[in-house]
Amino acid sequence: MNKSQLIEALARAEGLPLKKAEEVVNTVFGDMEKALIQGDRVEIRGFGSFKVKQYEGYTGRNPKTGEMIKVAPKKLPFFKVGKELKERVDVY
Amino acid sequence: MALTKEKTVNSVYHQVGLSKSQSRTVVETLFEIIKSTLEKGEDLLISGFGKFVVKEKAARRGRNPQTTEDLQLRARRVVVFKTSGVLRNKINGGS
């Protein structure tokens, strides 16, 4: 499913005009994006939480050419799946 | 301060112009659609944000690091998140 399909599904489920559903989806993901850019955590109960982790730089190697390359330190969001979603997805 | 569902409800209320209770219902429904999509084993791609991917993990032998006891870990299905390049650049101070 992509974002426009998510918008359509939300519009259908809530009886909202597409434009409104689009604004809702953009607002919710926009809030999450802003929080992560600021380095804040995101906690949506039942769904999951995000926090930005700092990764150290390291010297790596291009596996194709064997060339040494410096990998700069970076920050990446880490998503921890919430309890409810974890249990619902794990169908085994 | 962590972003919570209640804060996103407030943003929807202020920015989309739905009533407070409708904003709350709509945000709940949005996350329910996302969860049931992933539950069906379908990935969810939010362009510019990232991708939630359902992964099948094979059963494997594991070990309890504390007791060093060997154990069998069953096959599982899990959700992983892959950050979009756009968001990743924004988080790292790029444009």
N, CA and C atoms of all chains as a GROMACS GRO file, in nm:
protein
  561
    1MET      N    1   0.084  -0.119   0.000
    1MET     CA    2   0.000   0.000   0.000
    1MET      C    3   0.088   0.124   0.000
    2ASN      N    4   0.055   0.222  -0.081
    2ASN     CA    5   0.130   0.348  -0.078
    2ASN      C    6   0.045   0.459  -0.016
    3LYS      N    7   0.102   0.579  -0.014
    3LYS     CA    8   0.035   0.688   0.057
    3LYS      C    9  -0.100   0.722  -0.004
    4SER      N   10  -0.110   0.725  -0.138
    4SER     CA   11  -0.240   0.763  -0.196
    4SER      C   12  -0.346   0.655  -0.171
    5GLN      N   13  -0.305   0.528  -0.167
    5GLN     CA   14  -0.400   0.421  -0.134
    5GLN      C   15  -0.444   0.430   0.012
    6LEU      N   16  -0.350   0.471   0.098
    6LEU     CA   17  -0.383   0.490   0.240
    6LEU      C   18  -0.485   0.604   0.254
    7ILE      N   19  -0.464   0.711   0.179
    7ILE     CA   20  -0.556   0.825   0.181
    7ILE      C   21  -0.696   0.781   0.135
    8GLU      N   22  -0.700   0.704   0.026
    8GLU     CA   23  -0.829   0.654  -0.025
    8GLU      C   24  -0.900   0.566   0.078
    9ALA      N   25  -0.822   0.476   0.140
    9ALA     CA   26  -0.881   0.385   0.240
    9ALA      C   27  -0.937   0.463   0.358
   10LEU      N   28  -0.864   0.567   0.399
   10LEU     CA   29  -0.910   0.649   0.512
   10LEU      C   30  -1.035   0.728   0.475
   11ALA      N   31  -1.037   0.783   0.355
   11ALA     CA   32  -1.154   0.859   0.308
   11ALA      C   33  -1.278   0.769   0.307
   12ARG      N   34  -1.260   0.647   0.256
   12ARG     CA   35  -1.371   0.552   0.247
   12ARG      C   36  -1.419   0.513   0.387
   13ALA      N   37  -1.326   0.479   0.475
   13ALA     CA   38  -1.363   0.431   0.608
   13ALA      C   39  -1.434   0.539   0.690
   14GLU      N   40  -1.394   0.664   0.671
   14GLU     CA   41  -1.449   0.773   0.754
   14GLU      C   42  -1.552   0.857   0.682
   15GLY      N   43  -1.578   0.825   0.554
   15GLY     CA   44  -1.671   0.907   0.478
   15GLY      C   45  -1.624   1.051   0.464
   16LEU      N   46  -1.493   1.068   0.444
   16LEU     CA   47  -1.435   1.201   0.430
   16LEU      C   48  -1.406   1.230   0.283
   17PRO      N   49  -1.410   1.357   0.242
   17PRO     CA   50  -1.362   1.389   0.107
   17PRO      C   51  -1.213   1.354   0.097
   18LEU      N   52  -1.168   1.313  -0.021
   18LEU     CA   53  -1.027   1.275  -0.040
   18LEU      C   54  -0.931   1.383   0.008
   19LYS      N   55  -0.966   1.506  -0.021
   19LYS     CA   56  -0.880   1.620   0.015
   19LYS      C   57  -0.857   1.625   0.166
   20LYS      N   58  -0.965   1.603   0.242
   20LYS     CA   59  -0.954   1.605   0.388
   20LYS      C   60  -0.869   1.488   0.438
   21ALA      N   61  -0.896   1.370   0.380
   21ALA     CA   62  -0.820   1.252   0.421
   21ALA      C   63  -0.672   1.273   0.392
   22GLU      N   64  -0.643   1.338   0.279
   22GLU     CA   65  -0.503   1.365   0.244
   22GLU      C   66  -0.441   1.459   0.346
   23GLU      N   67  -0.517   1.561   0.388
   23GLU     CA   68  -0.465   1.655   0.488
   23GLU      C   69  -0.438   1.584   0.621
   24VAL      N   70  -0.524   1.489   0.656
   24VAL     CA   71  -0.505   1.415   0.782
   24VAL      C   72  -0.375   1.334   0.775
   25VAL      N   73  -0.358   1.260   0.665
   25VAL     CA   74  -0.239   1.175   0.651
   25VAL      C   75  -0.113   1.262   0.650
   26ASN      N   76  -0.118   1.374   0.576
   26ASN     CA   77  -0.001   1.462   0.570
   26ASN      C   78   0.028   1.526   0.706
   27THR      N   79  -0.076   1.559   0.780
   27THR     CA   80  -0.056   1.619   0.912
   27THR      C   81   0.009   1.520   1.008
   28VAL      N   82  -0.043   1.397   1.010
   28VAL     CA   83   0.010   1.297   1.104
   28VAL      C   84   0.156   1.262   1.071
   29PHE      N   85   0.183   1.231   0.944
   29PHE     CA   86   0.322   1.197   0.910
   29PHE      C   87   0.413   1.320   0.914
   30GLY      N   88   0.355   1.438   0.886
   30GLY     CA   89   0.432   1.563   0.899
   30GLY      C   90   0.476   1.587   1.043
   31ASP      N   91   0.386   1.561   1.138
   31ASP     CA   92   0.420   1.573   1.280
   31ASP      C   93   0.532   1.477   1.318
   32MET      N   94   0.523   1.354   1.266
   32MET     CA   95   0.625   1.254   1.300
   32MET      C   96   0.760   1.297   1.242
   33GLU      N   97   0.755   1.345   1.118
   33GLU     CA   98   0.879   1.390   1.053
   33GLU      C   99   0.943   1.505   1.132
   34LYS      N  100   0.861   1.603   1.168
   34LYS     CA  101   0.914   1.720   1.243
   34LYS      C  102   0.978   1.675   1.374
   35ALA      N  103   0.909   1.584   1.446
   35ALA     CA  104   0.962   1.536   1.574
   35ALA      C  105   1.098   1.471   1.553
   36LEU      N  106   1.109   1.386   1.450
   36LEU     CA  107   1.235   1.313   1.427
   36LEU      C  108   1.347   1.408   1.385
   37ILE      N  109   1.314   1.509   1.305
   37ILE     CA  110   1.415   1.607   1.264
   37ILE      C  111   1.468   1.682   1.386
   38GLN      N  112   1.377   1.709   1.481
   38GLN     CA  113   1.420   1.777   1.605
   38GLN      C  114   1.492   1.683   1.701
   39GLY      N  115   1.493   1.555   1.670
   39GLY     CA  116   1.556   1.457   1.757
   39GLY      C  117   1.463   1.408   1.867
   40ASP      N  118   1.333   1.441   1.856
   40ASP     CA  119   1.236   1.395   1.955
   40ASP      C  120   1.190   1.252   1.927
   41ARG      N  121   1.138   1.188   2.030
   41ARG     CA  122   1.081   1.056   2.013
   41ARG      C  123   0.938   1.066   1.961
   42VAL      N  124   0.891   0.958   1.901
   42VAL     CA  125   0.751   0.947   1.860
   42VAL      C  126   0.697   0.821   1.927
   43GLU      N  127   0.584   0.833   1.997
   43GLU     CA  128   0.526   0.715   2.064
   43GLU      C  129   0.380   0.702   2.032
   44ILE      N  130   0.346   0.607   1.946
   44ILE     CA  131   0.206   0.582   1.913
   44ILE      C  132   0.170   0.447   1.971
   45ARG      N  133   0.092   0.448   2.077
   45ARG     CA  134   0.063   0.323   2.148
   45ARG      C  135  -0.010   0.224   2.058
   46GLY      N  136   0.035   0.099   2.062
   46GLY     CA  137  -0.027  -0.006   1.981
   46GLY      C  138   0.035  -0.016   1.843
   47PHE      N  139   0.101   0.091   1.801
   47PHE     CA  140   0.164   0.092   1.669
   47PHE      C  141   0.315   0.078   1.684
   48GLY      N  142   0.377   0.173   1.750
   48GLY     CA  143   0.519   0.164   1.771
   48GLY      C  144   0.580   0.298   1.808
   49SER      N  145   0.710   0.298   1.829
   49SER     CA  146   0.778   0.423   1.864
   49SER      C  147   0.902   0.438   1.777
   50PHE      N  148   0.939   0.564   1.756
   50PHE     CA  149   1.060   0.595   1.680
   50PHE      C  150   1.152   0.674   1.770
   51LYS      N  151   1.280   0.645   1.760
   51LYS     CA  152   1.375   0.740   1.817
   51LYS      C  153   1.497   0.747   1.727
   52VAL      N  154   1.558   0.865   1.728
   52VAL     CA  155   1.672   0.887   1.640
   52VAL      C  156   1.797   0.836   1.711
   53LYS      N  157   1.867   0.746   1.643
   53LYS     CA  158   1.991   0.692   1.700
   53LYS      C  159   2.111   0.751   1.628
   54GLN      N  160   2.214   0.778   1.707
   54GLN     CA  161   2.338   0.830   1.650
   54GLN      C  162   2.431   0.713   1.620
   55TYR      N  163   2.478   0.705   1.497
   55TYR     CA  164   2.572   0.599   1.459
   55TYR      C  165   2.710   0.660   1.438
   56GLU      N  166   2.813   0.594   1.490
   56GLU     CA  167   2.951   0.641   1.475
   56GLU      C  168   2.996   0.624   1.331
   57GLY      N  169   3.090   0.705   1.289
   57GLY     CA  170   3.152   0.685   1.159
   57GLY      C  171   3.248   0.567   1.164
   58TYR      N  172   3.278   0.507   1.052
   58TYR     CA  173   3.373   0.395   1.049
   58TYR      C  174   3.438   0.389   0.911
   59THR      N  175   3.548   0.317   0.903
   59THR     CA  176   3.611   0.298   0.774
   59THR      C  177   3.561   0.167   0.716
   60GLY      N  178   3.498   0.176   0.603
   60GLY     CA  179   3.443   0.056   0.542
   60GLY      C  180   3.516   0.025   0.413
   61ARG      N  181   3.464  -0.071   0.343
   61ARG     CA  182   3.527  -0.113   0.220
   61ARG      C  183   3.418  -0.132   0.115
   62ASN      N  184   3.442  -0.087  -0.002
   62ASN     CA  185   3.351  -0.116  -0.113
   62ASN      C  186   3.370  -0.263  -0.150
   63PRO      N  187   3.270  -0.346  -0.130
   63PRO     CA  188   3.288  -0.490  -0.149
   63PRO      C  189   3.320  -0.526  -0.295
   64LYS      N  190   3.281  -0.442  -0.387
   64LYS     CA  191   3.308  -0.470  -0.529
   64LYS      C  192   3.451  -0.440  -0.566
   65THR      N  193   3.501  -0.321  -0.524
   65THR     CA  194   3.633  -0.278  -0.570
   65THR      C  195   3.740  -0.299  -0.463
   66GLY      N  196   3.700  -0.326  -0.339
   66GLY     CA  197   3.797  -0.342  -0.231
   66GLY      C  198   3.851  -0.210  -0.179
   67GLU      N  199   3.802  -0.103  -0.237
   67GLU     CA  200   3.847   0.030  -0.202
   67GLU      C  201   3.803   0.068  -0.060
   68MET      N  202   3.892   0.132   0.017
   68MET     CA  203   3.858   0.176   0.152
   68MET      C  204   3.777   0.305   0.142
   69ILE      N  205   3.670   0.313   0.220
   69ILE     CA  206   3.594   0.437   0.221
   69ILE      C  207   3.558   0.475   0.364
   70LYS      N  208   3.559   0.603   0.390
   70LYS     CA  209   3.520   0.653   0.522
   70LYS      C  210   3.368   0.670   0.523
   71VAL      N  211   3.301   0.608   0.621
   71VAL     CA  212   3.158   0.629   0.636
   71VAL      C  213   3.140   0.731   0.748
   72ALA      N  214   3.076   0.843   0.715
   72ALA     CA  215   3.060   0.952   0.812
   72ALA      C  216   2.961   0.912   0.922
   73PRO      N  217   2.974   0.972   1.041
   73PRO     CA  218   2.874   0.948   1.146
   73PRO      C  219   2.738   0.991   1.095
   74LYS      N  220   2.633   0.923   1.138
   74LYS     CA  221   2.500   0.960   1.089
   74LYS      C  222   2.394   0.934   1.195
   75LYS      N  223   2.281   0.997   1.175
   75LYS     CA  224   2.166   0.973   1.261
   75LYS      C  225   2.059   0.904   1.178
   76LEU      N  226   1.995   0.804   1.236
   76LEU     CA  227   1.887   0.734   1.167
   76LEU      C  228   1.773   0.706   1.264
   77PRO      N  229   1.649   0.717   1.219
   77PRO     CA  230   1.539   0.680   1.307
   77PRO      C  231   1.534   0.528   1.324
   78PHE      N  232   1.507   0.487   1.445
   78PHE     CA  233   1.491   0.345   1.472
   78PHE      C  234   1.346   0.324   1.514
   79PHE      N  235   1.278   0.228   1.449
   79PHE     CA  236   1.136   0.202   1.478
   79PHE      C  237   1.126   0.077   1.563
   80LYS      N  238   1.063   0.092   1.678
   80LYS     CA  239   1.038  -0.024   1.762
   80LYS      C  240   0.889  -0.055   1.752
   81VAL      N  241   0.857  -0.175   1.706
   81VAL     CA  242   0.718  -0.212   1.684
   81VAL      C  243   0.645  -0.221   1.818
   82GLY      N  244   0.525  -0.166   1.824
   82GLY     CA  245   0.445  -0.171   1.946
   82GLY      C  246   0.389  -0.310   1.969
   83LYS      N  247   0.348  -0.336   2.093
   83LYS     CA  248   0.306  -0.470   2.134
   83LYS      C  249   0.190  -0.522   2.048
   84GLU      N  250   0.087  -0.439   2.032
   84GLU     CA  251  -0.031  -0.485   1.958
   84GLU      C  252   0.004  -0.520   1.812
   85LEU      N  253   0.075  -0.428   1.745
   85LEU     CA  254   0.110  -0.452   1.605
   85LEU      C  255   0.200  -0.575   1.593
   86LYS      N  256   0.294  -0.587   1.685
   86LYS     CA  257   0.387  -0.700   1.684
   86LYS      C  258   0.310  -0.832   1.689
   87GLU      N  259   0.213  -0.838   1.780
   87GLU     CA  260   0.136  -0.961   1.796
   87GLU      C  261   0.044  -0.988   1.677
   88ARG      N  262  -0.012  -0.881   1.620
   88ARG     CA  263  -0.104  -0.901   1.508
   88ARG      C  264  -0.030  -0.944   1.382
   89VAL      N  265   0.092  -0.894   1.362
   89VAL     CA  266   0.167  -0.928   1.241
   89VAL      C  267   0.226  -1.069   1.250
   90ASP      N  268   0.264  -1.108   1.371
   90ASP     CA  269   0.329  -1.239   1.390
   90ASP      C  270   0.223  -1.349   1.393
   91VAL      N  271   0.184  -1.392   1.273
   91VAL     CA  272   0.070  -1.484   1.262
   91VAL      C  273   0.103  -1.628   1.297
   92TYR      N  274   0.232  -1.658   1.322
   92TYR     CA  275   0.267  -1.798   1.348
   92TYR      C  276   0.226  -1.844   1.487
   93MET      N  277   1.040   1.649   2.411
   93MET     CA  278   0.908   1.591   2.442
   93MET      C  279   0.863   1.498   2.330
   94ALA      N  280   0.821   1.382   2.369
   94ALA     CA  281   0.781   1.282   2.268
   94ALA      C  282   0.651   1.323   2.201
   95LEU      N  283   0.643   1.291   2.074
   95LEU     CA  284   0.517   1.310   2.001
   95LEU      C  285   0.426   1.191   2.031
   96THR      N  286   0.304   1.222   2.076
   96THR     CA  287   0.209   1.115   2.106
   96THR      C  288   0.091   1.122   2.010
   97LYS      N  289   0.007   1.021   2.018
   97LYS     CA  290  -0.112   1.019   1.932
   97LYS      C  291  -0.200   1.140   1.963
   98GLU      N  292  -0.211   1.173   2.092
   98GLU     CA  293  -0.295   1.286   2.133
   98GLU      C  294  -0.248   1.416   2.067
   99LYS      N  295  -0.116   1.433   2.053
   99LYS     CA  296  -0.065   1.555   1.988
   99LYS      C  297  -0.099   1.557   1.840
  100THR      N  298  -0.096   1.440   1.776
  100THR     CA  299  -0.132   1.439   1.633
  100THR      C  300  -0.283   1.468   1.619
  101VAL      N  301  -0.364   1.423   1.716
  101VAL     CA  302  -0.508   1.454   1.714
  101VAL      C  303  -0.527   1.606   1.720
  102ASN      N  304  -0.450   1.671   1.809
  102ASN     CA  305  -0.457   1.817   1.819
  102ASN      C  306  -0.418   1.887   1.690
  103SER      N  307  -0.312   1.838   1.625
  103SER     CA  308  -0.269   1.897   1.498
  103SER      C  309  -0.377   1.882   1.393
  104VAL      N  310  -0.440   1.764   1.388
  104VAL     CA  311  -0.546   1.741   1.290
  104VAL      C  312  -0.663   1.836   1.319
  105TYR      N  313  -0.695   1.851   1.446
  105TYR     CA  314  -0.803   1.940   1.488
  105TYR      C  315  -0.773   2.084   1.442
  106HIS      N  316  -0.650   2.132   1.466
  106HIS     CA  317  -0.616   2.270   1.432
  106HIS      C  318  -0.593   2.292   1.282
  107GLN      N  319  -0.536   2.191   1.214
  107GLN     CA  320  -0.494   2.214   1.076
  107GLN      C  321  -0.594   2.166   0.972
  108VAL      N  322  -0.674   2.066   1.004
  108VAL     CA  323  -0.764   2.010   0.903
  108VAL      C  324  -0.906   2.065   0.920
  109GLY      N  325  -0.936   2.114   1.039
  109GLY     CA  326  -1.067   2.172   1.060
  109GLY      C  327  -1.178   2.071   1.081
  110LEU      N  328  -1.143   1.957   1.142
  110LEU     CA  329  -1.247   1.863   1.186
  110LEU      C  330  -1.273   1.890   1.334
  111SER      N  331  -1.386   1.841   1.385
  111SER     CA  332  -1.412   1.859   1.529
  111SER      C  333  -1.311   1.777   1.607
  112LYS      N  334  -1.302   1.807   1.736
  112LYS     CA  335  -1.206   1.736   1.821
  112LYS      C  336  -1.234   1.586   1.821
  113SER      N  337  -1.362   1.549   1.836
  113SER     CA  338  -1.392   1.405   1.846
  113SER      C  339  -1.374   1.338   1.709
  114GLN      N  340  -1.406   1.409   1.603
  114GLN     CA  341  -1.385   1.351   1.470
  114GLN      C  342  -1.235   1.337   1.441
  115SER      N  343  -1.156   1.435   1.485
  115SER     CA  344  -1.010   1.428   1.467
  115SER      C  345  -0.955   1.303   1.536
  116ARG      N  346  -1.008   1.277   1.656
  116ARG     CA  347  -0.960   1.161   1.733
  116ARG      C  348  -0.997   1.030   1.660
  117THR      N  349  -1.122   1.022   1.615
  117THR     CA  350  -1.167   0.901   1.544
  117THR      C  351  -1.086   0.877   1.417
  118VAL      N  352  -1.063   0.986   1.343
  118VAL     CA  353  -0.992   0.974   1.216
  118VAL      C  354  -0.848   0.926   1.237
  119VAL      N  355  -0.782   0.979   1.340
  119VAL     CA  356  -0.644   0.937   1.367
  119VAL      C  357  -0.642   0.790   1.410
  120GLU      N  358  -0.739   0.750   1.493
  120GLU     CA  359  -0.750   0.609   1.533
  120GLU      C  360  -0.770   0.520   1.410
  121THR      N  361  -0.860   0.562   1.321
  121THR     CA  362  -0.888   0.483   1.201
  121THR      C  363  -0.764   0.474   1.112
  122LEU      N  364  -0.692   0.585   1.100
  122LEU     CA  365  -0.570   0.586   1.019
  122LEU      C  366  -0.472   0.478   1.069
  123PHE      N  367  -0.447   0.476   1.201
  123PHE     CA  368  -0.353   0.376   1.252
  123PHE      C  369  -0.409   0.235   1.243
  124GLU      N  370  -0.542   0.223   1.254
  124GLU     CA  371  -0.601   0.089   1.240
  124GLU      C  372  -0.584   0.038   1.096
  125ILE      N  373  -0.600   0.125   0.997
  125ILE     CA  374  -0.580   0.084   0.857
  125ILE      C  375  -0.434   0.041   0.836
  126ILE      N  376  -0.342   0.119   0.892
  126ILE     CA  377  -0.200   0.086   0.879
  126ILE      C  378  -0.172  -0.051   0.942
  127LYS      N  379  -0.225  -0.073   1.063
  127LYS     CA  380  -0.199  -0.200   1.132
  127LYS      C  381  -0.261  -0.318   1.058
  128SER      N  382  -0.383  -0.300   1.007
  128SER     CA  383  -0.444  -0.417   0.941
  128SER      C  384  -0.378  -0.445   0.806
  129THR      N  385  -0.324  -0.340   0.742
  129THR     CA  386  -0.249  -0.362   0.617
  129THR      C  387  -0.125  -0.448   0.644
  130LEU      N  388  -0.051  -0.410   0.747
  130LEU     CA  389   0.071  -0.485   0.782
  130LEU      C  390   0.035  -0.626   0.831
  131GLU      N  391  -0.077  -0.635   0.901
  131GLU     CA  392  -0.123  -0.765   0.951
  131GLU      C  393  -0.149  -0.862   0.836
  132LYS      N  394  -0.197  -0.807   0.723
  132LYS     CA  395  -0.221  -0.891   0.604
  132LYS      C  396  -0.092  -0.930   0.534
  133GLY      N  397   0.021  -0.877   0.583
  133GLY     CA  398   0.149  -0.908   0.522
  133GLY      C  399   0.186  -0.812   0.410
  134GLU      N  400   0.107  -0.704   0.400
  134GLU     CA  401   0.132  -0.607   0.293
  134GLU      C  402   0.220  -0.493   0.346
  135ASP      N  403   0.320  -0.453   0.265
  135ASP     CA  404   0.408  -0.342   0.304
  135ASP      C  405   0.335  -0.209   0.291
  136LEU      N  406   0.385  -0.109   0.360
  136LEU     CA  407   0.328   0.025   0.350
  136LEU      C  408   0.438   0.125   0.318
  137LEU      N  409   0.421   0.193   0.205
  137LEU     CA  410   0.522   0.290   0.161
  137LEU      C  411   0.467   0.431   0.173
  138ILE      N  412   0.529   0.512   0.258
  138ILE     CA  413   0.492   0.653   0.270
  138ILE      C  414   0.606   0.732   0.207
  139SER      N  415   0.585   0.779   0.085
  139SER     CA  416   0.696   0.842   0.014
  139SER      C  417   0.742   0.966   0.089
  140GLY      N  418   0.872   0.984   0.097
  140GLY     CA  419   0.930   1.097   0.170
  140GLY      C  420   0.946   1.070   0.318
  141PHE      N  421   0.887   0.962   0.367
  141PHE     CA  422   0.897   0.928   0.510
  141PHE      C  423   0.970   0.795   0.527
  142GLY      N  424   0.914   0.691   0.470
  142GLY     CA  425   0.981   0.562   0.481
  142GLY      C  426   0.887   0.449   0.445
  143LYS      N  427   0.937   0.328   0.464
  143LYS     CA  428   0.862   0.210   0.425
  143LYS      C  429   0.855   0.113   0.542
  144PHE      N  430   0.735   0.067   0.572
  144PHE     CA  431   0.716  -0.037   0.673
  144PHE      C  432   0.707  -0.170   0.599
  145VAL      N  433   0.799  -0.258   0.628
  145VAL     CA  434   0.811  -0.382   0.553
  145VAL      C  435   0.784  -0.501   0.645
  146VAL      N  436   0.699  -0.594   0.598
  146VAL     CA  437   0.672  -0.716   0.674
  146VAL      C  438   0.773  -0.821   0.630
  147LYS      N  439   0.849  -0.872   0.727
  147LYS     CA  440   0.953  -0.969   0.694
  147LYS      C  441   0.924  -1.104   0.759
  148GLU      N  442   0.950  -1.208   0.682
  148GLU     CA  443   0.937  -1.344   0.734
  148GLU      C  444   1.074  -1.385   0.788
  149LYS      N  445   1.077  -1.424   0.913
  149LYS     CA  446   1.202  -1.469   0.973
  149LYS      C  447   1.196  -1.620   0.990
  150ALA      N  448   1.296  -1.689   0.939
  150ALA     CA  449   1.299  -1.834   0.951
  150ALA      C  450   1.327  -1.875   1.095
  151ALA      N  451   1.285  -1.995   1.132
  151ALA     CA  452   1.319  -2.049   1.263
  151ALA      C  453   1.471  -2.063   1.270
  152ARG      N  454   1.527  -2.041   1.387
  152ARG     CA  455   1.672  -2.058   1.400
  152ARG      C  456   1.706  -2.101   1.541
  153ARG      N  457   1.826  -2.155   1.554
  153ARG     CA  458   1.875  -2.190   1.687
  153ARG      C  459   1.928  -2.065   1.752
  154GLY      N  460   1.892  -2.045   1.876
  154GLY     CA  461   1.942  -1.931   1.948
  154GLY      C  462   2.004  -1.976   2.078
  155ARG      N  463   2.042  -1.879   2.158
  155ARG     CA  464   2.105  -1.911   2.284
  155ARG      C  465   2.071  -1.801   2.382
  156ASN      N  466   2.033  -1.839   2.500
  156ASN     CA  467   2.011  -1.738   2.605
  156ASN      C  468   2.148  -1.694   2.654
  157PRO      N  469   2.185  -1.569   2.631
  157PRO     CA  470   2.322  -1.526   2.663
  157PRO      C  471   2.350  -1.533   2.813
  158GLN      N  472   2.245  -1.525   2.894
  158GLN     CA  473   2.267  -1.524   3.038
  158GLN      C  474   2.292  -1.665   3.091
  159THR      N  475   2.212  -1.759   3.043
  159THR     CA  476   2.224  -1.896   3.096
  159THR      C  477   2.304  -1.984   2.999
  160THR      N  478   2.338  -1.931   2.881
  160THR     CA  479   2.404  -2.002   2.770
  160THR      C  480   2.325  -2.125   2.724
  161GLU      N  481   2.202  -2.130   2.765
  161GLU     CA  482   2.116  -2.241   2.727
  161GLU      C  483   2.080  -2.233   2.578
  162ASP      N  484   2.090  -2.340   2.504
  162ASP     CA  485   2.051  -2.342   2.363
  162ASP      C  486   1.900  -2.348   2.353
  163LEU      N  487   1.846  -2.277   2.258
  163LEU     CA  488   1.702  -2.289   2.238
  163LEU      C  489   1.668  -2.272   2.091
  164GLN      N  490   1.550  -2.320   2.059
  164GLN     CA  491   1.502  -2.311   1.922
  164GLN      C  492   1.410  -2.191   1.912
  165LEU      N  493   1.441  -2.096   1.824
  165LEU     CA  494   1.352  -1.983   1.804
  165LEU      C  495   1.262  -2.014   1.685
  166ARG      N  496   1.133  -1.993   1.705
  166ARG     CA  497   1.038  -2.029   1.600
  166ARG      C  498   1.040  -1.927   1.486
  167ALA      N  499   0.980  -1.966   1.373
  167ALA     CA  500   0.962  -1.874   1.262
  167ALA      C  501   0.873  -1.759   1.307
  168ARG      N  502   0.904  -1.639   1.264
  168ARG     CA  503   0.826  -1.522   1.306
  168ARG      C  504   0.799  -1.432   1.187
  169ARG      N  505   0.702  -1.347   1.204
  169ARG     CA  506   0.678  -1.243   1.105
  169ARG      C  507   0.688  -1.110   1.178
  170VAL      N  508   0.775  -1.021   1.127
  170VAL     CA  509   0.801  -0.896   1.198
  170VAL      C  510   0.790  -0.776   1.103
  171VAL      N  511   0.775  -0.659   1.162
  171VAL     CA  512   0.771  -0.535   1.084
  171VAL      C  513   0.904  -0.463   1.101
  172VAL      N  514   0.966  -0.422   0.990
  172VAL     CA  515   1.084  -0.337   1.001
  172VAL      C  516   1.056  -0.207   0.927
  173PHE      N  517   1.125  -0.102   0.970
  173PHE     CA  518   1.106   0.029   0.908
  173PHE      C  519   1.232   0.070   0.836
  174LYS      N  520   1.217   0.112   0.711
  174LYS     CA  521   1.332   0.163   0.638
  174LYS      C  522   1.307   0.310   0.608
  175THR      N  523   1.395   0.396   0.660
  175THR     CA  524   1.378   0.541   0.645
  175THR      C  525   1.400   0.583   0.501
  176SER      N  526   1.317   0.672   0.451
  176SER     CA  527   1.337   0.722   0.315
  176SER      C  528   1.462   0.810   0.311
  177GLY      N  529   1.527   0.813   0.194
  177GLY     CA  530   1.647   0.894   0.177
  177GLY      C  531   1.621   1.041   0.204
  178VAL      N  532   1.501   1.086   0.166
  178VAL     CA  533   1.465   1.227   0.186
  178VAL      C  534   1.464   1.262   0.335
  179LEU      N  535   1.395   1.179   0.414
  179LEU     CA  536   1.387   1.205   0.559
  179LEU      C  537   1.525   1.190   0.624
  180ARG      N  538   1.598   1.089   0.579
  180ARG     CA  539   1.731   1.065   0.632
  180ARG      C  540   1.821   1.188   0.613
  181ASN      N  541   1.814   1.249   0.495
  181ASN     CA  542   1.893   1.370   0.471
  181ASN      C  543   1.848   1.485   0.560
  182LYS      N  544   1.716   1.496   0.578
  182LYS     CA  545   1.666   1.605   0.662
  182LYS      C  546   1.712   1.588   0.807
  183ILE      N  547   1.712   1.462   0.856
  183ILE     CA  548   1.754   1.437   0.993
  183ILE      C  549   1.902   1.466   1.012
  184ASN      N  550   1.978   1.447   0.904
  184ASN     CA  551   2.122   1.470   0.912
  184ASN      C  552   2.160   1.612   0.869
  185GLY      N  553   2.063   1.701   0.869
  185GLY     CA  554   2.090   1.842   0.846
  185GLY      C  555   2.102   1.883   0.701
  186GLY      N  556   2.075   1.788   0.609
  186GLY     CA  557   2.078   1.823   0.467
  186GLY      C  558   1.946   1.882   0.424
  187SER      N  559   1.928   1.902   0.295
  187SER     CA  560   1.801   1.959   0.248
  187SER      C  561   1.716   1.853   0.182
   0.00000   0.00000   0.00000
